Amino acid sequence: MASMRYVSTRGLAPVVSFSEAVTLGLAPDGGLFVPAELPDLRPHLAAWGKLGYDDLAFEFLRLFADDVPTEELRGMVRAAYTTFDHADRAPLVRLSDDLAVLELFHGPTLAFKDFALQLLGRLYERQVRLTGRPITVLGATSGDTGSAAIHGLLGRPGVRIFILYPNGRVAPLQERQMACTGADNVFPIAIPGSFDDAQKIVKDLFGDRGFVADVGLSAINSINLARVLAQCVYYLWARLRLDEAGQGETEFVVPTGNFGNVLAGWMLSRMQVPGLRFCVATNRNDILHRFFSTGDYSAGSVEPSLAPSMDIQAASNFERYVWFLENGDSARVRAVMADVAAGRGYVSHSPALGSVRSARLDDEGIRAVIARVYADYGYVADPHTACGFAVEPLSGVSQVVLATASPAKFPDTVRAAIGLDPRHPSLDALADHPIVRHELAADASVVRDFVRRHA
């Protein structure tokens, strides 16, 4: 079988291997790496249906990480998921005959990002060991990515991590998970503005090729393809469990802001896995809902909400989706992304848009849905997951709502909705730790200088 190769969505960067794509994160031409071809998974599904989560993740990822020795990859995958506190890793919780929840918050930071970032930390550690060169990891977060990235890289030799986040716009416990680690290789950076401002700084710095080379810069955000591939696995895991139960076509309802989570499932459907449908669930920052409803991707202003991890108007993974919509036409992708960057937006008339539904929920609706779900099912949802529960089902199609974070990370919102105070021991332990963060201006040159001094 030919080696898996990875190309840039913008078509002007060299073709690379899996390990090269992971290390670079962002392609040198400013694009995002995608597999040159997606495999057909149908020949594997019968055998894979008998596997536990860790082994399934290994079998899936070995198709993409084919330059990593087999047993080394198996060991990294197993080590990544032994950090989870549930044997199934992603338990499928049945609420009714046609509604289930895929719980993705049983990792060390209680959010779905752990599925990718516990593995990515080990891939980075391997890269340092093989090359002898340190890596400087840079990312932006609206809440959960930062803490999951930090906990995937805590204390790893040769790795320093810098995470930008919008000051005052992440949940208090999300900030504590980033800023109370005590690790000397971790640098949480609070900047004024929104997540989109932080993400723009990150992309600007990755565009400085001299700086990238000088500090060994690599990306932790979902612009890193390894993130998306690792997240494909839990959709595959759930689909195989549904097949085992005789469940037919299923719509996965995905709370999303940066588009990486739902893109992972959508890519899996392009690998010929049957029975998958998707619905994008957004909060008041509804650019993705507007796109899938009208075809118009035009950014608005970012408004703080009760679901802060989705307070985004510039979805990082949208470029990968455009590449697929435009049938791999990199020149067209370059033109589209130039229009988006210039504020002109993008309008698509592709019939493929009809394969994804969408919905939005404002803050008042989030509180109401948390209350309704608890009253109807006795289930406690966090504010992001609540956006998924607001979606009306399709006739004859069952739903799986992705629970992207533990309600214990957002106790104030949950308490206001249902009077309960969700807790988790790992979060309670943070109360006694001092917050250590660095407040910088939202300026790429200021952040660049800070990274140089500390990398």
C-alpha positions as CSV (number, residue, x, y, z in Angstrom):
1,M,0.0,0.0,0.0
2,A,1.3,3.4,-0.9
3,S,2.3,5.7,1.9
4,M,-0.2,8.3,3.0
5,R,0.7,11.8,1.9
6,Y,-0.6,15.1,3.0
7,V,-1.1,18.2,0.9
8,S,-1.9,21.8,1.8
9,T,-5.4,23.2,1.1
10,R,-3.7,26.1,-0.7
11,G,-1.7,23.9,-2.9
12,L,1.6,25.8,-2.7
13,A,3.5,23.7,-0.1
14,P,5.4,20.5,-0.5
15,V,3.7,17.2,0.0
16,V,4.6,15.8,3.4
17,S,4.3,12.7,5.6
18,F,2.1,12.3,8.7
19,S,4.9,13.2,11.1
20,E,5.9,16.2,9.1
21,A,2.3,17.4,9.0
22,V,2.1,17.0,12.8
23,T,5.3,18.9,13.4
24,L,4.5,21.8,11.1
25,G,0.9,22.1,12.1
26,L,0.2,24.9,9.7
27,A,1.4,24.4,6.1
28,P,4.2,26.9,5.0
29,D,1.8,28.5,2.4
30,G,-0.7,29.3,5.2
31,G,-3.0,26.4,4.4
32,L,-4.1,23.4,6.4
33,F,-2.9,19.9,5.7
34,V,-5.4,17.3,4.5
35,P,-4.9,13.7,3.4
36,A,-4.2,13.6,-0.4
37,E,-6.7,10.7,-0.5
38,L,-9.1,9.3,2.1
39,P,-9.2,5.5,2.6
40,D,-12.3,3.4,2.1
41,L,-13.0,1.9,5.6
42,R,-15.8,-0.5,4.6
43,P,-13.5,-3.6,4.4
44,H,-12.4,-3.0,8.0
45,L,-15.8,-2.3,9.7
46,A,-16.8,-5.9,10.5
47,A,-13.5,-6.7,12.3
48,W,-13.3,-3.3,14.0
49,G,-16.8,-3.7,15.5
50,K,-15.3,-6.2,18.0
51,L,-12.6,-3.9,19.3
52,G,-12.4,-1.7,22.4
53,Y,-11.8,2.0,22.0
54,D,-8.0,2.0,22.4
55,D,-7.5,-0.8,19.8
56,L,-10.0,0.8,17.4
57,A,-8.1,4.1,17.7
58,F,-4.8,2.3,16.9
59,E,-6.3,0.5,13.9
60,F,-7.8,3.7,12.5
61,L,-4.8,5.9,13.1
62,R,-2.3,3.4,11.7
63,L,-3.9,4.0,8.2
64,F,-2.8,7.7,8.5
65,A,0.3,7.6,10.7
66,D,2.0,5.1,8.5
67,D,5.5,6.5,9.1
68,V,5.3,5.8,12.8
69,P,6.4,2.2,13.7
70,T,3.4,0.0,14.4
71,E,4.2,-1.0,18.0
72,E,5.3,2.6,18.9
73,L,2.0,3.9,17.7
74,R,0.1,1.3,19.6
75,G,1.9,2.2,22.8
76,M,1.3,5.9,22.3
77,V,-2.4,5.4,21.7
78,R,-2.8,3.1,24.8
79,A,-0.9,5.5,27.0
80,A,-3.0,8.4,25.8
81,Y,-6.3,6.8,26.7
82,T,-5.3,5.2,30.0
83,T,-5.5,8.8,31.3
84,F,-9.3,8.6,30.9
85,D,-11.6,7.6,33.8
86,H,-14.1,5.5,31.9
87,A,-13.4,2.1,30.5
88,D,-15.3,2.9,27.3
89,R,-13.4,6.2,26.9
90,A,-16.5,7.6,25.0
91,P,-19.5,6.0,26.6
92,L,-22.8,6.0,24.6
93,V,-25.5,6.8,27.1
94,R,-29.1,6.0,26.0
95,L,-31.7,8.5,27.1
96,S,-34.6,7.1,25.0
97,D,-35.2,4.8,22.1
98,D,-34.2,7.4,19.6
99,L,-31.9,9.7,21.6
100,A,-28.4,9.0,23.1
101,V,-25.5,11.1,24.4
102,L,-21.9,10.4,23.4
103,E,-20.0,11.5,26.5
104,L,-16.6,12.9,25.5
105,F,-15.6,14.4,28.8
106,H,-13.9,11.6,30.7
107,G,-10.3,12.7,29.9
108,P,-8.1,14.5,32.3
109,T,-9.5,18.0,31.6
110,L,-13.1,16.9,31.3
111,A,-13.6,18.0,27.6
112,F,-13.6,16.3,24.2
113,K,-10.2,17.9,23.3
114,D,-8.5,15.4,25.5
115,F,-9.1,12.7,22.8
116,A,-6.7,14.4,20.5
117,L,-4.4,16.3,22.8
118,Q,-3.4,13.4,25.0
119,L,-2.2,11.7,21.8
120,L,-0.6,14.8,20.2
121,G,1.5,15.4,23.3
122,R,3.0,12.0,22.9
123,L,3.6,12.6,19.2
124,Y,5.5,15.8,20.0
125,E,7.5,14.0,22.6
126,R,8.5,11.4,20.0
127,Q,9.5,14.1,17.6
128,V,11.8,15.7,20.1
129,R,13.4,12.4,21.0
130,L,14.0,11.5,17.3
131,T,15.4,14.9,16.2
132,G,17.0,16.2,19.4
133,R,15.5,19.5,18.6
134,P,13.1,21.2,21.1
135,I,9.6,22.2,20.0
136,T,7.7,25.4,20.8
137,V,4.0,24.8,20.8
138,L,1.7,27.8,20.2
139,G,-2.1,27.8,20.2
140,A,-5.1,29.9,20.9
141,T,-8.1,28.8,22.9
142,S,-11.7,29.8,23.6
143,G,-11.5,27.6,26.7
144,D,-11.1,23.8,26.5
145,T,-8.3,23.5,23.9
146,G,-5.9,25.4,26.1
147,S,-6.3,23.3,29.2
148,A,-6.3,20.0,27.2
149,A,-3.2,21.0,25.3
150,I,-1.4,22.0,28.4
151,H,-2.3,18.8,30.2
152,G,-1.1,16.8,27.1
153,L,2.3,18.5,27.3
154,L,2.9,19.0,31.0
155,G,6.5,18.4,31.9
156,R,7.4,16.7,28.5
157,P,11.1,17.2,27.9
158,G,12.0,19.5,25.0
159,V,8.5,21.0,24.7
160,R,7.4,24.5,25.8
161,I,3.8,25.5,25.3
162,F,2.3,29.0,24.9
163,I,-1.5,29.3,24.9
164,L,-3.3,32.6,24.1
165,Y,-6.8,33.1,25.4
166,P,-9.2,36.1,25.6
167,N,-8.9,37.7,29.0
168,G,-12.2,37.4,31.0
169,R,-13.9,35.4,28.2
170,V,-13.2,31.9,29.4
171,A,-14.9,30.1,32.3
172,P,-13.1,30.6,35.6
173,L,-12.4,26.8,35.9
174,Q,-11.1,26.7,32.3
175,E,-8.6,29.4,33.2
176,R,-7.6,27.6,36.4
177,Q,-6.9,24.4,34.4
178,M,-4.5,26.4,32.2
179,A,-2.9,28.7,34.8
180,C,-2.7,26.6,38.0
181,T,-0.4,23.7,36.8
182,G,2.8,24.9,38.4
183,A,4.7,23.5,35.3
184,D,7.7,25.5,34.2
185,N,7.2,24.6,30.5
186,V,3.7,26.1,30.4
187,F,2.9,29.8,29.5
188,P,-0.8,30.8,29.6
189,I,-1.1,34.3,27.9
190,A,-4.2,36.4,28.5
191,I,-4.9,39.0,25.8
192,P,-7.7,41.6,25.5
193,G,-10.4,40.8,22.9
194,S,-11.9,37.6,21.6
195,F,-10.7,34.1,20.6
196,D,-10.6,35.3,17.0
197,D,-8.1,38.0,18.0
198,A,-5.9,35.3,19.7
199,Q,-6.2,33.0,16.7
200,K,-5.2,35.8,14.3
201,I,-2.0,36.4,16.3
202,V,-1.2,32.6,16.1
203,K,-1.7,32.6,12.4
204,D,0.4,35.7,11.9
205,L,3.2,34.2,13.8
206,F,3.1,31.0,11.8
207,G,3.3,33.1,8.7
208,D,6.7,34.4,9.9
209,R,8.8,31.6,8.5
210,G,12.0,32.9,10.1
211,F,10.4,32.9,13.6
212,V,8.9,29.4,13.0
213,A,12.4,28.1,12.2
214,D,14.2,29.9,15.0
215,V,12.0,28.6,17.8
216,G,10.8,25.3,16.3
217,L,7.2,26.4,16.2
218,S,4.4,23.9,16.0
219,A,0.6,24.2,16.2
220,I,-1.7,22.7,18.9
221,N,-5.0,24.0,17.7
222,S,-7.3,22.0,15.5
223,I,-5.4,23.4,12.5
224,N,-3.1,20.5,13.4
225,L,-4.5,17.6,11.3
226,A,-3.6,15.0,14.0
227,R,-6.3,16.6,16.1
228,V,-9.0,16.0,13.5
229,L,-7.9,12.5,12.8
230,A,-8.0,11.5,16.5
231,Q,-11.5,12.9,16.8
232,C,-12.7,10.8,13.9
233,V,-12.4,7.7,16.1
234,Y,-15.2,8.5,18.6
235,Y,-17.7,8.9,15.7
236,L,-16.5,5.5,14.4
237,W,-16.7,4.0,17.8
238,A,-20.3,5.2,18.3
239,R,-21.4,4.1,14.8
240,L,-20.1,0.6,15.4
241,R,-21.9,0.5,18.8
242,L,-25.1,1.6,17.1
243,D,-24.7,-1.0,14.4
244,E,-24.3,-3.6,17.1
245,A,-27.6,-2.5,18.6
246,G,-29.3,-2.6,15.2
247,Q,-29.6,1.2,15.0
248,G,-30.2,2.6,11.5
249,E,-29.3,6.0,10.2
250,T,-28.2,8.4,12.9
251,E,-27.8,12.1,13.1
252,F,-24.8,13.3,15.2
253,V,-25.6,16.7,16.7
254,V,-22.3,18.5,17.3
255,P,-21.9,21.6,19.4
256,T,-19.1,23.4,17.6
257,G,-17.4,26.8,17.2
258,N,-14.1,26.1,15.5
259,F,-15.6,23.4,13.2
260,G,-12.9,20.8,13.9
261,N,-15.2,18.4,15.9
262,V,-18.0,18.1,13.3
263,L,-15.4,18.1,10.4
264,A,-13.9,14.9,11.9
265,G,-17.2,13.1,11.7
266,W,-18.0,14.5,8.2
267,M,-14.6,13.3,7.0
268,L,-15.4,9.9,8.3
269,S,-18.5,9.8,6.2
270,R,-16.3,10.4,3.2
271,M,-14.4,7.3,4.1
272,Q,-17.6,5.3,3.2
273,V,-18.7,4.7,6.8
274,P,-22.5,4.4,6.4
275,G,-25.4,5.7,8.5
276,L,-23.9,9.1,9.4
277,R,-25.7,12.4,9.3
278,F,-24.6,15.6,11.0
279,C,-26.1,18.7,12.6
280,V,-24.0,21.7,13.6
281,A,-25.2,23.2,16.9
282,T,-24.1,26.8,17.6
283,N,-24.6,29.4,20.3
284,R,-25.4,33.0,19.6
285,N,-22.1,33.3,17.7
286,D,-23.8,31.5,14.8
287,I,-21.7,32.0,11.7
288,L,-21.7,28.2,11.0
289,H,-25.5,28.1,11.4
290,R,-25.9,31.0,9.0
291,F,-23.6,29.2,6.5
292,F,-25.4,25.9,6.6
293,S,-28.7,27.6,6.5
294,T,-28.0,30.1,3.7
295,G,-24.6,29.3,2.2
296,D,-23.3,32.6,3.4
297,Y,-20.1,32.6,5.5
298,S,-19.8,36.2,6.6
299,A,-18.3,37.0,10.0
300,G,-20.0,39.1,12.6
301,S,-18.8,40.4,15.9
302,V,-18.1,37.9,18.7
303,E,-20.4,38.1,21.7
304,P,-19.7,36.6,25.1
305,S,-22.1,33.7,25.9
306,L,-22.8,31.0,28.5
307,A,-21.0,28.5,26.1
308,P,-17.7,30.3,25.9
309,S,-15.8,27.6,23.9
310,M,-18.1,28.4,21.0
311,D,-17.6,32.2,21.0
312,I,-16.0,32.2,17.6
313,Q,-16.7,33.9,14.3
314,A,-13.6,32.6,12.4
315,A,-13.7,28.8,12.4
316,S,-10.2,27.5,12.0
317,N,-11.2,24.3,10.3
318,F,-13.6,25.9,7.8
319,E,-10.8,26.0,5.2
320,R,-10.5,22.2,5.2
321,Y,-14.3,22.0,4.5
322,V,-14.0,24.6,1.7
323,W,-11.2,22.4,0.1
324,F,-13.6,19.4,0.1
325,L,-16.5,21.5,-1.2
326,E,-14.4,22.9,-4.0
327,N,-13.2,19.4,-4.9
328,G,-9.6,20.0,-4.0
329,D,-9.3,23.2,-6.1
330,S,-6.5,24.9,-4.2
331,A,-6.6,28.0,-6.4
332,R,-10.2,28.4,-5.5
333,V,-9.5,27.8,-1.8
334,R,-6.8,30.6,-1.9
335,A,-9.3,33.0,-3.4
336,V,-12.0,32.1,-0.9
337,M,-9.7,32.5,2.1
338,A,-8.4,35.8,0.8
339,D,-12.0,37.0,0.6
340,V,-12.7,35.8,4.1
341,A,-9.6,37.4,5.5
342,A,-10.5,40.7,3.8
343,G,-14.0,40.6,5.3
344,R,-15.8,39.9,2.0
345,G,-17.0,36.5,3.2
346,Y,-17.8,33.4,1.1
347,V,-21.0,32.2,-0.5
348,S,-21.4,28.6,-1.6
349,H,-24.1,27.0,-3.6
350,S,-22.7,23.5,-3.3
351,P,-25.4,20.8,-3.0
352,A,-23.1,19.2,-0.4
353,L,-24.3,21.8,2.1
354,G,-27.6,20.0,2.2
355,S,-26.0,17.1,3.9
356,V,-25.4,19.1,7.1
357,R,-28.2,20.7,9.2
358,S,-27.6,23.5,11.7
359,A,-29.2,25.2,14.6
360,R,-28.5,28.0,17.1
361,L,-29.3,28.7,20.7
362,D,-29.0,31.9,22.7
363,D,-28.2,32.2,26.4
364,E,-31.8,32.2,27.6
365,G,-32.3,29.0,25.5
366,I,-29.2,27.4,27.0
367,R,-30.6,27.7,30.5
368,A,-34.1,26.5,29.4
369,V,-32.7,23.4,27.6
370,I,-30.5,22.4,30.6
371,A,-33.6,22.5,32.7
372,R,-35.7,20.6,30.2
373,V,-33.1,17.9,29.7
374,Y,-32.8,17.4,33.4
375,A,-36.6,17.3,33.9
376,D,-37.1,14.9,31.0
377,Y,-34.2,12.5,31.4
378,G,-32.5,13.3,34.7
379,Y,-29.4,14.2,32.7
380,V,-27.2,17.2,33.5
381,A,-25.8,18.9,30.4
382,D,-23.1,21.6,30.2
383,P,-24.1,24.8,28.3
384,H,-22.3,23.7,25.1
385,T,-24.0,20.3,25.1
386,A,-27.3,22.0,25.7
387,C,-27.0,23.6,22.2
388,G,-27.1,20.1,20.8
389,F,-30.2,19.1,22.8
390,A,-32.1,22.0,21.3
391,V,-32.2,20.4,17.8
392,E,-35.5,19.0,16.6
393,P,-35.1,15.4,15.4
394,L,-35.7,14.3,11.8
395,S,-38.5,11.9,11.3
396,G,-37.3,8.3,11.4
397,V,-33.7,9.3,12.2
398,S,-32.3,8.7,15.7
399,Q,-30.0,11.4,17.3
400,V,-26.7,11.2,19.2
401,V,-25.8,14.5,21.0
402,L,-22.1,14.9,21.6
403,A,-21.5,15.9,25.2
404,T,-18.4,18.0,24.7
405,A,-17.6,19.0,28.3
406,S,-18.4,18.1,31.9
407,P,-21.1,20.2,33.5
408,A,-18.7,20.5,36.5
409,K,-16.7,23.0,34.4
410,F,-19.6,25.4,34.3
411,P,-21.2,25.2,37.7
412,D,-22.7,28.7,37.8
413,T,-24.8,28.2,34.6
414,V,-25.9,24.7,35.7
415,R,-26.8,25.9,39.2
416,A,-28.9,28.8,37.8
417,A,-30.7,26.4,35.5
418,I,-31.5,23.4,37.7
419,G,-30.3,24.3,41.2
420,L,-27.6,21.6,41.3
421,D,-23.9,22.2,41.9
422,P,-21.9,19.8,39.7
423,R,-18.5,19.0,41.0
424,H,-15.4,17.1,40.0
425,P,-12.4,16.3,42.3
426,S,-9.8,17.5,39.8
427,L,-11.5,20.9,39.6
428,D,-12.0,21.2,43.3
429,A,-8.3,20.6,43.8
430,L,-7.5,23.7,41.7
431,A,-9.0,26.1,44.3
432,D,-5.8,26.0,46.4
433,H,-3.4,26.7,43.5
434,P,-2.3,30.2,42.6
435,I,-3.1,31.5,39.1
436,V,0.1,32.1,37.1
437,R,-0.6,33.8,33.7
438,H,1.0,36.5,31.5
439,E,-1.1,39.5,30.4
440,L,0.0,40.8,27.0
441,A,-1.3,43.2,24.4
442,A,-3.2,41.7,21.5
443,D,-0.2,42.3,19.2
444,A,1.7,39.7,17.2
445,S,5.0,41.5,17.7
446,V,4.5,41.6,21.5
447,V,3.7,37.9,21.6
448,R,6.6,37.1,19.3
449,D,9.0,38.8,21.6
450,F,7.6,37.0,24.7
451,V,7.9,33.6,23.0
452,R,11.5,34.3,21.9
453,R,12.5,35.2,25.5
454,H,10.9,32.1,27.0
455,A,11.5,29.5,24.3
